[in-house]
Amino acid sequence: MSIVRKDEYYSQIQGAAQYLKERLKSTPKVAIVLGTGLGNLSDKIKNAEIFSYSEIPHFPQITVKGHAGNLICGEINGVEVMAMQGRFHYYEGYSMKEVTFPMRVMQALNIGTILISNAAGGVNGNYNAGDIVLVTDHISLHQDNPLRGENDERLGTRFPDMFSTYEKELILKAEDIAKENNIKTHRGVYFGWPGPNLETPAEYNMINTLGGDLVGMSTVPEVLVAKHASMKVLVASVVTNECFPIGRLSPTGHDEVIDVAKIAEPKLTQIISELITRI
Ligand code: HPA
């Protein structure tokens, strides 16, 4: 999929969406990307219909053995959702168009809202590992962009503006729910880092200087396409490692990231499963 012709990409999206439409018992209203920190939410989906990525025409395939790759469609608190269990990261070698293919399928299914979670390094000195941050904006260091290439007007405009990309109303609702449940949240700016290496101490410093509060390797391409598709977006990050000031930095392993995310998982699951009912 390195150079993708507009009509070919469009027909692949339609093919995948058609496959799902023919099988779905109901129409999903909200899409969820179950990133690190939200994995448990899949257990809350009732009347679930599970589609493996490998059965959906044109869907990118999971290359890492043991990683889940499913679209789970069903109800959470009575609301129809479509959840991605397993996402595609640019650092794995997928093209940007592959990374964001699922968002195009959501668009083709007329899903108007996407809720995205991720694990991120905390580059704000006030954040602690395990904290939840509602993302208000982003800065991207990705050199590639899923919107690069001939624009397909059927999918969105050539030069999408990025004003109010992170829907204020959704952030406020998420904050209300957090307060009602005594869950602490922050607001912050997510810095998109291509990876796969983590940042050097000097790079964490730079990210803080540039205005980043969090840094992570997913989400930005997904948000760019969701905005191009005129979807409402909420992003919630779990701070898995403290990266600023430099004195708080320690070697960070993937297992540690996963372990910390697990601690925050019930809180984020609570916020998102309730938010779904208020959209
Ligand atoms: N940097 C980039 N991505 C991450 C980090 C980090 O420190 N922690 C979790 N994802």
Boltz pocket constraint, residues with backbone or C-beta under 6 A from the ligand:
constraints:
  - pocket:
      binder: B
      contacts: [[A, 119], [A, 120], [A, 121], [A, 122], [A, 193], [A, 197], [A, 198], [A, 199], [A, 215], [A, 216], [A, 217], [A, 240], [A, 241], [A, 243], [A, 252], [A, 257]]
      max_distance: 6.0
